[in-house]
C-alpha cells in the first residue's frame, strides 16, 4: 500500500519536472516523496526487528 503511494507520487513528481511546473510545486512533491520513502524504510526496519526478536 505504501509502495503504491510512493509510485503514484513519484509519477506526479516526474510529470512536474517534465512539464516544467513551478519550482515550489516540484519541491513540495519531492519533499512528500522523501517523507513517504523514509516512512517505508522505517516500517521495513521495524518489521525486520520484530521478526528478529521472535527468534
N, C-alpha and C positions, 0 to 999 in steps of 0.2 A: 504494500500500500504506500509506504513512504517512498519506495523506489519509483512508483508511478508518478508521485507528485514531483520528484526530482526530475524525471524525464520530461514532464509537461513544462515545468519551469525552465529547464534547460532549452527546450524548444522555443519558448517565448523570448528568452534572452538572445538566442541565436537570431531570431526574426528581428528583434530590436536592433541588433548590430547590423544585420544585412540591410534593413530599411533606413538606417541612419537616423533612428529616432533620437529624441532629445537625450542628452547625456544623463540627466537626472533619472529618467525612466530606466535606461540601461543600467545605471549604477544601482538603483533600487532593486531591480531584478537580480543583479549579481549578488547583492547582499542577502537577499532572500534565499537564493540558491545556496550560498555558502552556509547559511544557518541550517537549512534542511540537510545538507551533506554532513555537517557536524553532528546533527541530531541522529542521522542514520548510523554514523560510526559509533556514537556514544551508546546507542541501543545495541549495536552489534557487540561491542565490548562487554556491555552488561550481561548479555545473553551468554557470551563465552565464559565470563567469570562465574556465572550462575551454574553452568554446566560443569566447570572445574570443581566447584565447591561440593557438588553432588557426588563426586567420585571418591 
